[in-house]
Structures are given as structure tokens and as C-alpha cells.
Amino acid sequence: MATDKLKIGSALPSFELRGVDDAIRKSSDYDEKKLLLVIFGCNHCPYVQAYEERIKTIQNDYSADLQVLVINSNDEVNYPDDSFEKMKERALERGFNFPYLRDDDQSIAQKFDATHTPEIFLFDENRELKFHGKIDDNWKDENAVQTGYLRDAIDELLAGKEVSVPETFTIGCTIKWKS
């Protein structure tokens, strides 16, 4: 459940990645937001696809206090649907309202010790990890969700409380590592 490198309370690893808008985004670009949500995602994973609308809604619902960043670290040689060009197409087609970033050398996924897509890392205003895991308890059917782990964590942090469930196991596809 816990990552080997990033434990609850760990500092946000710094990064600088190209977004699908061709802008270079730094982890520090969003310091004015109370919370930073880093999600490891991709184009081809059915779990990520099932959560895309929920991720957009979270960005909309919490836009004053939270910034969502989605990072694709997958090998694009063996998984061409996850190439930078295909990322640009998907972001446009799906109307992403958050930066979608490419981790070409997979170093950022390694810094986070990320293993799955989607894998969630929520950082507070001090950029300490406060929640790690999955978005909710039903990836297939948003209407059947009984526990919204991520929304609960966001609400608790914004209310000045500790996160009651700081970690859950991650679900989804594994990150596709380069050989």
C-alpha cells in the first residue's frame, strides 16, 4: 500500500515536465494553491479512462484551492497510445482542464515510486504528502461510489483536519516501464 520512497508526510519531489500545451511545468508553479494533486495516468488504461470525468470534476469543484496535475510516464514505444502526440489528442478530445504532463525518462514516476495508473498523491500547503492511493471505491460506476477517499481527504485538509484515511491500495494498470 505505501510507497517505498514517499511515505505520508514526505515532501513533494520537485519536477519539471512538458505539458500537452508544450509549456514546461514545474512543481513549484502551483505554490499559490493550498493543495496539489498529482495523478499518474495515461491514455490507454481503462481505469484512467473511467476516472477522467471525475478528475475533471474534482479540478472544477476545488479550483480555488487545488491544482490537479496528471503525469504520463508510460513507455511509448511498446504502448504507442501513450505517446506525447496521442496525449495531446486525448487532452483536446476529452477537454482536460488540468495540465497533462509527459515524463519521458520515467524519472518522476521513480521519484514518487509510482506503480499504477491512476495513482493518487495529494499534498498539503506545505507540500507534504497527506493522501496516497485511489480516488474512490468504484472505478466502474461513479453512481455506485460509497466512499470517495480522495474527496474526503481534500475536504478534511481544507477544513484544517488530519486525513482520516491517508492511504488506500492503488488500483489500475501498472506503469509500463521501458526495458
Secondary structure, DSSP 8 states (H G I E B T S, - for coil): ---SS--TT-B----EEEETTS-EEEGGGGTTSSEEEEEEE-SS-HHHHHHHHHHHHHHHHTTTTEEEEEEE---TTT-GGGSHHHHHHHHHHHT--S-EEE-TTSHHHHHHT--EESEEEEE-TT-BEEEEE-S-S-SS-GGG-S--HHHHHHHHHHTT---SS-B----SEE-----
